[in-house]
Amino acid sequence: MEHSPLVEIKPLSTAMPERVEALLDAAFGTDRHGRTAYRMRQGCAALPALSFSAWDDARLIGTLQCWPVALERTSGERVPLVMVGPVAVEPALQRSGTGRALMDAMMDAAALYADGALMMIGDPEYYGRFWGFAADATGEWVVPGPVEQRRLLARGANGHAVPDGAGAITPDPARS
Ligand SMILES: CC(C)(COP(=O)(O)OP(=O)(O)OC[C@H]1O[C@@H](n2cnc3c(N)ncnc32)[C@H](O)[C@@H]1OP(=O)(O)O)[C@@H](O)C(=O)NCCC(=O)NCCS
């Protein structure tokens, strides 16, 4: 697999929080906080073992955060899930392998440390093509805001299968 030769992947904790926020503003816009994905993990801290930063020498060029969420059934049962994203790459450097390098690092870590299946809101043409995310089990999931069902994706990890059937995606801050 080819990536930009300069990209180095490190834990997210190596990046200053203000720089991470500035990069997210550049990739998604400053109005990003009202998005459905933000509401799903409100009150949670990012999972350190599954969150990464991408560097070109000393310059932060990409970030990937993961969060603890759960699928809550009407019975009250809560199935732990790991929400992946945002994945953000500096706009001027997009489509040069940085997103793939971040996701590859996260998938390797998730195979060891994820305490639930992975879920995300993202483009199936990208996350399905390279990492096998799919929307087929998420049709009855309810999320706190608008989402295109084809972009509500999930994938098993570390022995955890994607839970199917109905439920609401809610934050699970106790696992942060
Ligand atoms: C989406 C994003 C993370 C991808 O990272 P990237 O470093 O730009 O992309 P990569 O270099 O890893 O892409 C590799 C391949 O995927 C393709 N690709 C990238 N983004 C894609 C998308 N959204 N849909 C379909 N294909 C995509 C590229 O064209 C490339 O294909 P090729 O190898 O056939 O040329 C990045 O572009 C970004 O930050 N975008 C803005 C924020 C966003 O939309 N994030 C996703 C939601 S969480």
The ligand as an SDF file (V2000), in Angstrom:
LIG
                    3D

 48 50  0  0  0  0  0  0  0  0999 V2000
  -12.1470   11.9630    3.4930 C   0  0  0  0  0  0  0  0  0  0  0  0
  -10.6590   12.1490    3.8710 C   0  0  0  0  0  0  0  0  0  0  0  0
  -10.4580   11.7890    5.3320 C   0  0  0  0  0  0  0  0  0  0  0  0
   -9.8480   11.1620    2.9870 C   0  0  0  0  0  0  0  0  0  0  0  0
   -8.4610   11.2950    3.2540 O   0  0  0  0  0  0  0  0  0  0  0  0
   -7.4260   11.6300    2.0980 P   0  0  0  0  0  0  0  0  0  0  0  0
   -6.0670   11.5780    2.6920 O   0  0  0  0  0  0  0  0  0  0  0  0
   -7.8620   12.8910    1.4290 O   0  0  0  0  0  0  0  0  0  0  0  0
   -7.6640   10.4460    1.0480 O   0  0  0  0  0  0  0  0  0  0  0  0
   -6.6910    9.2260    0.6650 P   0  0  0  0  0  0  0  0  0  0  0  0
   -5.4740    9.7580    0.0300 O   0  0  0  0  0  0  0  0  0  0  0  0
   -6.5590    8.3420    1.8400 O   0  0  0  0  0  0  0  0  0  0  0  0
   -7.6200    8.5510   -0.4670 O   0  0  0  0  0  0  0  0  0  0  0  0
   -7.2520    7.3570   -1.0600 C   0  0  0  0  0  0  0  0  0  0  0  0
   -8.2490    7.0040   -2.1430 C   0  0  0  0  0  0  0  0  0  0  0  0
   -9.5940    7.2030   -1.6930 O   0  0  0  0  0  0  0  0  0  0  0  0
  -10.2810    8.1130   -2.5250 C   0  0  0  0  0  0  0  0  0  0  0  0
  -11.1470    8.9640   -1.6920 N   0  0  0  0  0  0  0  0  0  0  0  0
  -10.7650    9.9020   -0.8040 C   0  0  0  0  0  0  0  0  0  0  0  0
  -11.8430   10.4630   -0.2020 N   0  0  0  0  0  0  0  0  0  0  0  0
  -12.9220    9.8590   -0.7510 C   0  0  0  0  0  0  0  0  0  0  0  0
  -14.3300   10.0010   -0.5520 C   0  0  0  0  0  0  0  0  0  0  0  0
  -14.8500   10.8620    0.3300 N   0  0  0  0  0  0  0  0  0  0  0  0
  -15.1670    9.2140   -1.2810 N   0  0  0  0  0  0  0  0  0  0  0  0
  -14.6750    8.3280   -2.1870 C   0  0  0  0  0  0  0  0  0  0  0  0
  -13.3400    8.1430   -2.4030 N   0  0  0  0  0  0  0  0  0  0  0  0
  -12.4950    8.8970   -1.6990 C   0  0  0  0  0  0  0  0  0  0  0  0
   -9.1910    8.8940   -3.2100 C   0  0  0  0  0  0  0  0  0  0  0  0
   -9.6360    9.4360   -4.4110 O   0  0  0  0  0  0  0  0  0  0  0  0
   -8.1270    7.8420   -3.3910 C   0  0  0  0  0  0  0  0  0  0  0  0
   -8.5080    6.9950   -4.4510 O   0  0  0  0  0  0  0  0  0  0  0  0
   -7.4180    6.4080   -5.4830 P   0  0  0  0  0  0  0  0  0  0  0  0
   -6.3940    5.6930   -4.6180 O   0  0  0  0  0  0  0  0  0  0  0  0
   -8.2020    5.4920   -6.3530 O   0  0  0  0  0  0  0  0  0  0  0  0
   -6.8630    7.6140   -6.1850 O   0  0  0  0  0  0  0  0  0  0  0  0
  -10.1740   13.5990    3.5980 C   0  0  0  0  0  0  0  0  0  0  0  0
  -10.2930   13.8790    2.2290 O   0  0  0  0  0  0  0  0  0  0  0  0
  -10.9020   14.6910    4.3710 C   0  0  0  0  0  0  0  0  0  0  0  0
  -10.4490   15.0930    5.4460 O   0  0  0  0  0  0  0  0  0  0  0  0
  -12.0230   15.1950    3.8260 N   0  0  0  0  0  0  0  0  0  0  0  0
  -12.8200   16.2610    4.4790 C   0  0  0  0  0  0  0  0  0  0  0  0
  -13.4910   15.7560    5.6980 C   0  0  0  0  0  0  0  0  0  0  0  0
  -14.3480   14.5380    5.4660 C   0  0  0  0  0  0  0  0  0  0  0  0
  -15.2160   14.5430    4.5910 O   0  0  0  0  0  0  0  0  0  0  0  0
  -14.1310   13.4580    6.2630 N   0  0  0  0  0  0  0  0  0  0  0  0
  -14.8540   12.2070    6.1400 C   0  0  0  0  0  0  0  0  0  0  0  0
  -15.9960   12.0470    7.0930 C   0  0  0  0  0  0  0  0  0  0  0  0
  -15.4990   11.3740    8.6650 S   0  0  0  0  0  0  0  0  0  0  0  0
  1  2  1  0
  2  3  1  0
  2  4  1  0
  2 36  1  0
  4  5  1  0
  5  6  1  0
  6  7  2  0
  6  8  1  0
  6  9  1  0
  9 10  1  0
 10 11  2  0
 10 12  1  0
 10 13  1  0
 13 14  1  0
 14 15  1  0
 15 16  1  0
 15 30  1  0
 16 17  1  0
 17 18  1  0
 17 28  1  0
 18 19  1  0
 18 27  1  0
 19 20  2  0
 20 21  1  0
 21 22  1  0
 21 27  2  0
 22 23  1  0
 22 24  2  0
 24 25  1  0
 25 26  2  0
 26 27  1  0
 28 29  1  0
 28 30  1  0
 30 31  1  0
 31 32  1  0
 32 33  2  0
 32 34  1  0
 32 35  1  0
 36 37  1  0
 36 38  1  0
 38 39  2  0
 38 40  1  0
 40 41  1  0
 41 42  1  0
 42 43  1  0
 43 44  2  0
 43 45  1  0
 45 46  1  0
 46 47  1  0
 47 48  1  0
M  END
$$$$
